[in-house]
Structures are given as C-alpha cells and as structure tokens.
Amino acid sequence: MENKPLVLSPSPHLRGRNSIKRDMSLVILALLFPTAGAVYFFGLYVLLMLAVSILSAVLIEYVAKMMRRRPFRMDGSAIVTAILFVLVMPPRTPLWIVVFGSLISIAVAKEMFGGLGHNVFNPALAARAFVTVSFAGALSRWIAPVHSMLADGVATATPLSESFAYTLSRGEMYKALFFGNVGGSAGETSAFLILIGGLILIAFRLIKWQVPVFYIGTVALLSWILGRDPLFQILAGGLFLGAFFMATDYVTTPLTTKGKVIFAIGAGLLVVLIRFYGTMPEGVCYSILLMNAFTPLIDRHMRPKVFGLVKKMKKEAA
C-alpha cells in the first residue's frame, strides 16, 4: 500500500461557492429594481448620476490602491457603493457633488480604513452624511415624480417634511408611498421595488431576515406607541432601503444573529428619536452610522459560545 503524505493546512477548512465577486453581483442584481424605479419616477438624469458615480468610484478605488501599493481587483464592491450613494441622494443632485461623494465614500470611508472589510462606517451613507452637511443648499431641491399629477421638475416636499401635504385619501396615500410615486431620494421612494430586491438577497442568503424585520418593526411599534401613523412612518423616507441594503452590510454590522437584532432595534429606536424629536425629518442615514460605531461593542458582548472549553476552577484559599 502506497504511503501518501499527510497534508496540513490552516483553517478555514470548509469551503463554499460564495465569493466577494459573486455576492456583489447578486447585490447589484437586487439593486436593479429600486434603480429602475428611480429612473422611471425621476427621469433619465438618474442614469447620468449613476454613470458618473460608478466611473468615479472605480477610478478612485484604482488610484487609491495604487497609492497604497495594493492590488486592484474588480470585485464589484465599488459599484455597489456607487449605486447605493446615488439611490440615497436627491434625484437632481449636481454631478460635481456625485463625484465628490464618490471620493468620500471610496477614498475616505473605505480605503483610508484599509479597504474592503476594514471600514467602520457604511461608505455610501458616510458620503451622504458628509455631502448633506457640506452642501445643504445645493441638495435642498426635491422634485415630484415624472408620472405624478405634478409636472416633471416641479419642486415638491418629501413625505417626512413639515411642508408635505397630501390631497388624496389615506388609502391612495399609502398606495403612492408603497409604489414610490412621491418625492424623495432617487431610490428610496418605492418600498415595493426595494422589497423585491431585499427578498432576492434573503433568498440567496446574503442577508438575514431578522435585520429588516426588527428594524422596520421597531419603527412601526414605537410610532404606534407614540401616537403616530406606523404605516406612514415605515413607508415614507428611506427606511426600507436602509433596512435591506444598509443595515445588513457584512462589514459594518455585527457578526452574530443576536448582535444583528440588537443593531436593528437600536437603529429603529434612533430613527424614531431623530424623526420625532430631532431637527431633521429623516433619521435612517444617521441611525445606521451611529449603530456602526457600536458594532465592535456589540460583537464583544455577543460572542458565540465556544464548545469544548472548560473554565478553570478557582483554587480554594488554603
């Protein structure tokens, strides 16, 4: 009998078909639904924003890798960040702000921390928060959807703003909010299309269902307790996009299921506090960014139990 040498290799020993490129391709597929809705509701200018954002993000990532003397791999993560950044921005964002946002999301929020897998904050949301604070005046223009009763390009208020007034019945208002026929960020208005994309991510096991359920459920429950309309609060704004595509990020959210649930509940609580008691009408972006900062603490206290280890017994005092 032939003696074959014993081959030893470091862990992990379990291998699967998943890869960063495959996962990012599936995320891009899921994002096609809210992206299509953004183009349908707000016009072809959104496509121009997407093209500029994607090209800028890929180029900036390439330059950043060269400066850091790291290999550049087209894994799709920069494209995902670029798409998400456009979807959370006003549909008439100036292109120079789109380029600047790509610089912040890739060079600062991602590569400055060490690249993919090392960033502390969600890159797309970090860029949105930065440009919103820096260029508030240029980003204050909100338009009505192309297919609404208002003409294309007419300035309008977002559903969560104080000046928003809906002349239709409550049922028609819910329908408009669900399908996305309202003013708002480019890809945040259609809960229906975002839900389809989110279900694709759940079906391919890229995200856990607990995160969006507990995030959205917390906002709905607290809104009901505080005497607000829970259905309006979960359909208006960017809650659905944040719940399915931002709060489920591999890198910036906790590792364990229990940790993810705590993260989602905490983010939902922050959304309610910011919306009802803060000066900003929307709180999804900042709720996720704030919980990103708590992710290391949550991971520290939600470590899974290690089997096979026995704690040392304390020696009795002589």
C-alpha positions as CSV (number, residue, x, y, z in Angstrom):
1,M,0.0,0.0,0.0
2,E,1.3,3.4,-1.0
3,N,2.0,5.8,1.9
4,K,0.6,9.2,1.0
5,P,2.0,12.2,2.9
6,L,-0.3,13.9,5.3
7,V,-1.1,17.4,4.1
8,L,-1.7,20.0,6.8
9,S,-3.3,23.4,6.0
10,P,-4.5,26.3,8.2
11,S,-8.2,27.0,8.8
12,P,-10.8,27.5,7.5
13,H,-11.3,24.1,6.1
14,L,-14.9,24.5,5.0
15,R,-15.2,26.0,1.5
16,G,-18.3,27.2,-0.4
17,R,-19.2,28.7,-3.7
18,N,-19.6,32.2,-2.3
19,S,-17.1,34.8,-3.3
20,I,-17.0,38.6,-3.0
21,K,-17.5,39.0,-6.7
22,R,-20.5,36.6,-6.7
23,D,-22.1,38.3,-3.7
24,M,-21.6,41.8,-5.1
25,S,-23.1,40.7,-8.5
26,L,-26.2,39.5,-6.6
27,V,-26.4,42.7,-4.7
28,I,-26.2,44.7,-8.0
29,L,-29.0,42.4,-9.3
30,A,-31.2,43.2,-6.3
31,L,-30.4,46.9,-6.7
32,L,-31.6,46.9,-10.3
33,F,-35.2,47.1,-9.0
34,P,-35.0,50.3,-6.9
35,T,-32.7,51.7,-9.6
36,A,-35.2,51.1,-12.3
37,G,-37.8,52.7,-10.1
38,A,-35.6,55.7,-9.6
39,V,-35.2,56.2,-13.4
40,Y,-39.0,55.6,-14.0
41,F,-40.1,58.1,-11.4
42,F,-37.4,60.8,-11.7
43,G,-36.2,60.6,-15.3
44,L,-33.0,59.8,-17.2
45,Y,-30.9,62.2,-15.2
46,V,-30.7,59.5,-12.6
47,L,-28.9,57.3,-15.2
48,L,-26.4,60.1,-15.7
49,M,-25.8,60.3,-11.9
50,L,-25.3,56.5,-11.8
51,A,-22.8,56.5,-14.7
52,V,-20.8,59.4,-13.1
53,S,-20.9,57.8,-9.7
54,I,-19.8,54.3,-10.9
55,L,-17.0,55.6,-13.1
56,S,-15.8,57.9,-10.4
57,A,-15.9,55.2,-7.7
58,V,-14.0,52.6,-9.8
59,L,-11.3,55.2,-10.9
60,I,-10.9,56.5,-7.3
61,E,-10.6,53.0,-5.9
62,Y,-7.9,52.2,-8.6
63,V,-5.9,55.3,-7.8
64,A,-6.2,54.6,-4.0
65,K,-5.0,51.0,-4.4
66,M,-2.0,52.2,-6.5
67,M,-1.2,54.8,-3.8
68,R,-1.4,52.2,-1.1
69,R,0.6,49.7,-3.2
70,R,-2.2,47.2,-3.1
71,P,-3.6,45.1,-5.9
72,F,-6.7,46.4,-7.6
73,R,-9.4,43.8,-8.1
74,M,-12.7,44.5,-9.9
75,D,-14.8,42.7,-7.2
76,G,-17.9,44.9,-7.6
77,S,-17.8,46.5,-4.2
78,A,-17.1,50.0,-5.6
79,I,-20.0,49.6,-8.0
80,V,-22.4,48.6,-5.2
81,T,-21.2,51.6,-3.1
82,A,-21.7,54.0,-6.1
83,I,-25.2,52.7,-6.8
84,L,-26.3,53.0,-3.2
85,F,-24.9,56.5,-3.0
86,V,-27.0,57.7,-5.9
87,L,-30.1,56.0,-4.6
88,V,-29.9,57.9,-1.3
89,M,-29.3,61.3,-2.9
90,P,-31.9,63.8,-4.3
91,P,-32.7,62.9,-7.9
92,R,-31.3,66.2,-9.2
93,T,-28.0,66.2,-7.4
94,P,-25.4,68.2,-9.3
95,L,-22.8,65.9,-10.9
96,W,-19.9,67.5,-9.2
97,I,-21.4,66.5,-5.8
98,V,-21.8,63.0,-7.1
99,V,-18.1,62.9,-7.9
100,F,-17.2,64.4,-4.6
101,G,-19.4,61.9,-2.8
102,S,-17.7,59.0,-4.6
103,L,-14.3,60.4,-3.4
104,I,-15.6,60.4,0.2
105,S,-17.2,57.0,0.1
106,I,-14.2,55.2,-1.6
107,A,-11.1,57.1,-0.6
108,V,-12.1,58.2,2.9
109,A,-14.7,55.9,4.3
110,K,-13.3,52.8,2.7
111,E,-9.6,52.9,1.6
112,M,-8.4,55.1,4.4
113,F,-9.5,52.5,6.9
114,G,-7.7,49.7,5.0
115,G,-10.1,48.8,2.1
116,L,-12.9,46.3,1.8
117,G,-13.6,44.5,5.1
118,H,-11.9,47.1,7.3
119,N,-14.2,50.2,7.0
120,V,-16.0,51.1,10.2
121,F,-18.9,53.0,8.6
122,N,-21.1,52.2,5.6
123,P,-19.3,54.1,2.8
124,A,-22.4,55.2,0.9
125,L,-24.1,56.6,4.0
126,A,-20.9,58.2,5.2
127,A,-20.6,60.0,1.9
128,R,-24.3,61.0,2.0
129,A,-23.9,62.4,5.5
130,F,-20.8,64.4,4.6
131,V,-22.2,66.0,1.4
132,T,-25.5,66.7,3.0
133,V,-23.8,68.7,5.8
134,S,-21.3,70.3,3.4
135,F,-23.6,71.3,0.6
136,A,-27.1,71.6,2.2
137,G,-28.1,74.4,-0.1
138,A,-27.3,72.5,-3.3
139,L,-29.1,69.4,-2.1
140,S,-32.3,71.1,-1.0
141,R,-34.2,70.7,-4.3
142,W,-36.7,67.9,-4.3
143,I,-38.8,67.2,-7.4
144,A,-42.1,65.5,-8.0
145,P,-42.1,62.1,-9.8
146,V,-42.4,62.3,-13.6
147,H,-45.6,60.2,-13.5
148,S,-47.3,62.0,-10.7
149,M,-50.1,64.6,-11.1
150,L,-47.3,67.2,-11.0
151,A,-45.1,68.0,-14.0
152,D,-41.5,66.8,-14.2
153,G,-39.1,69.1,-12.5
154,V,-41.7,70.8,-10.2
155,A,-40.3,71.3,-6.8
156,T,-42.1,69.4,-4.1
157,A,-41.8,68.4,-0.5
158,T,-40.8,64.9,0.7
159,P,-43.3,62.9,2.7
160,L,-41.5,63.4,6.0
161,S,-41.0,67.2,5.7
162,E,-43.2,69.5,7.6
163,S,-44.5,71.2,4.4
164,F,-45.7,67.9,2.9
165,A,-49.5,68.0,2.3
166,Y,-51.3,65.1,0.5
167,T,-54.6,65.9,-1.0
168,L,-55.6,62.3,-1.7
169,S,-57.3,59.8,0.6
170,R,-55.3,57.8,3.2
171,G,-55.6,54.7,1.1
172,E,-54.3,56.5,-2.0
173,M,-51.5,58.0,0.0
174,Y,-50.4,54.6,1.2
175,K,-50.5,53.3,-2.4
176,A,-48.4,56.2,-3.6
177,L,-45.9,55.6,-0.8
178,F,-45.7,51.9,-1.4
179,F,-45.1,52.1,-5.1
180,G,-42.9,55.2,-5.0
181,N,-45.0,57.8,-6.7
182,V,-43.9,60.5,-4.2
183,G,-41.0,62.9,-3.9
184,G,-37.8,61.8,-2.1
185,S,-34.3,60.5,-2.7
186,A,-33.8,58.8,-6.0
187,G,-34.1,55.1,-5.0
188,E,-35.8,55.4,-1.6
189,T,-39.4,56.1,-2.6
190,S,-40.6,52.7,-3.8
191,A,-41.0,50.3,-0.9
192,F,-42.4,47.7,-3.3
193,L,-39.3,47.6,-5.6
194,I,-36.9,47.7,-2.6
195,L,-38.8,44.8,-1.1
196,I,-38.3,42.7,-4.2
197,G,-34.6,43.4,-4.2
198,G,-34.5,42.6,-0.4
199,L,-36.3,39.3,-0.9
200,I,-33.7,38.3,-3.6
201,L,-30.9,39.0,-1.0
202,I,-32.7,36.8,1.6
203,A,-33.4,34.1,-1.0
204,F,-29.7,33.8,-1.8
205,R,-28.9,34.0,1.9
206,L,-26.8,37.2,1.5
207,I,-28.7,38.8,4.4
208,K,-30.6,37.6,7.4
209,W,-34.3,38.4,7.5
210,Q,-34.1,39.4,11.2
211,V,-32.4,42.7,10.4
212,P,-35.0,44.3,8.2
213,V,-37.9,42.8,10.2
214,F,-36.6,44.1,13.6
215,Y,-35.5,47.4,12.1
216,I,-38.8,48.2,10.4
217,G,-40.8,46.6,13.2
218,T,-39.2,48.7,15.8
219,V,-40.0,51.9,13.9
220,A,-43.6,50.7,13.4
221,L,-44.1,49.7,17.1
222,L,-42.6,52.9,18.6
223,S,-44.6,55.0,16.1
224,W,-47.8,53.3,17.2
225,I,-46.9,53.7,20.9
226,L,-46.2,57.5,20.4
227,G,-49.5,58.0,18.6
228,R,-48.1,58.4,15.1
229,D,-49.2,56.5,11.9
230,P,-47.0,53.4,11.9
231,L,-47.7,52.5,8.2
232,F,-46.8,56.0,7.1
233,Q,-43.6,56.0,9.1
234,I,-42.3,52.8,7.6
235,L,-43.3,53.6,4.0
236,A,-42.1,57.2,4.0
237,G,-38.4,58.1,3.8
238,G,-35.6,55.7,3.3
239,L,-36.4,53.0,5.9
240,F,-36.9,50.1,3.5
241,L,-33.7,50.8,1.6
242,G,-31.7,51.2,4.8
243,A,-33.2,48.1,6.3
244,F,-32.5,45.8,3.4
245,F,-29.3,47.2,1.8
246,M,-27.5,49.3,4.5
247,A,-28.2,47.7,7.9
248,T,-27.3,44.3,6.5
249,D,-23.8,45.3,5.4
250,Y,-21.3,42.5,6.2
251,V,-18.5,44.7,7.3
252,T,-20.2,47.5,9.4
253,T,-22.8,45.4,11.3
254,P,-22.4,42.7,14.0
255,L,-21.4,39.2,13.1
256,T,-23.9,37.2,15.2
257,T,-27.6,37.0,14.7
258,K,-28.3,38.3,18.2
259,G,-25.9,41.1,17.6
260,K,-27.7,42.0,14.3
261,V,-31.0,42.0,16.1
262,I,-29.6,44.4,18.7
263,F,-28.2,46.5,15.9
264,A,-31.6,46.7,14.1
265,I,-33.6,47.5,17.2
266,G,-31.1,50.2,18.2
267,A,-31.2,51.7,14.7
268,G,-35.0,51.7,14.7
269,L,-35.1,53.5,18.1
270,L,-32.7,56.1,16.7
271,V,-34.9,56.7,13.6
272,V,-37.9,57.4,15.8
273,L,-35.9,59.7,18.1
274,I,-34.5,61.7,15.2
275,R,-37.7,61.9,13.3
276,F,-40.0,62.9,16.2
277,Y,-37.7,64.8,18.5
278,G,-34.8,66.0,16.3
279,T,-34.4,68.8,13.8
280,M,-34.1,66.5,10.8
281,P,-37.2,64.9,9.1
282,E,-35.3,61.7,8.3
283,G,-33.1,59.6,10.6
284,V,-32.2,56.4,8.7
285,C,-28.8,57.5,7.5
286,Y,-27.6,58.7,10.9
287,S,-29.2,55.8,12.8
288,I,-27.2,53.3,10.8
289,L,-24.0,55.3,11.0
290,L,-24.4,55.7,14.8
291,M,-25.0,51.9,15.2
292,N,-22.0,51.2,13.0
293,A,-19.9,52.9,15.8
294,F,-21.4,50.5,18.3
295,T,-20.8,47.3,16.2
296,P,-17.4,46.5,17.9
297,L,-19.0,46.8,21.3
298,I,-22.0,44.6,20.3
299,D,-19.6,42.0,18.8
300,R,-17.6,42.0,22.0
301,H,-20.6,41.1,24.2
302,M,-22.3,38.8,21.7
303,R,-19.6,36.4,21.1
304,P,-20.8,32.9,20.3
305,K,-20.2,30.2,22.9
306,V,-17.1,28.1,22.2
307,F,-17.8,24.4,22.8
308,G,-15.1,22.1,24.2
309,L,-13.6,24.7,26.6
310,V,-14.0,24.5,30.4
311,K,-13.3,27.4,32.6
312,K,-10.6,26.9,35.1
313,M,-11.8,26.4,38.6
314,K,-10.7,28.9,41.1
315,K,-8.3,27.4,43.7
316,E,-9.7,27.4,47.2
317,A,-7.8,29.6,49.6
318,A,-5.6,27.5,51.8
